[in-house]
Amino acid sequence: HPTNEAETTFAIFAGMERAGAWRARRHLSNLTMFGGSRFDFRGATFESDVCELTVFCAFGGVEIRVPDGVNVRNETVAVFGGTDVKHIHPAPGAPTIVLKGLVLFGGVDAKGDKR
């Protein structure tokens, strides 16, 4: 059954990865500073129809891979950085990943598979 607890991940002068078979909770948070984080949702099981991924990314990068049929909504704020969402093939009624947070001197890249 779903949990309301957030999963928090860190990548400080290092790397962090969630890939393969894993449970994507309703709330995920990530701190990336001078490092890199990777979230691959292609093998994930979503606990909710909405997955909020809140990032604080400074001088680093966050890579997000999304399977076909999953929606992505970008609500991040970028200062001397950016968030790029591309090759997303959404489907009605499918889970939605909501990107939130702050990107400083870094980048967040959310992408699906090219067709």
Secondary structure, DSSP 8 states (H G I E B T S, - for coil): ------EEEEEESSEEEE-SSEEE-SEEEEEEESSEEEEEGGGEEESSSEEEEEEEEESSEEEEE--TB-EEEE--EEESSEEEEES--B-TTS-EEEEEEEEESSEEEEE----
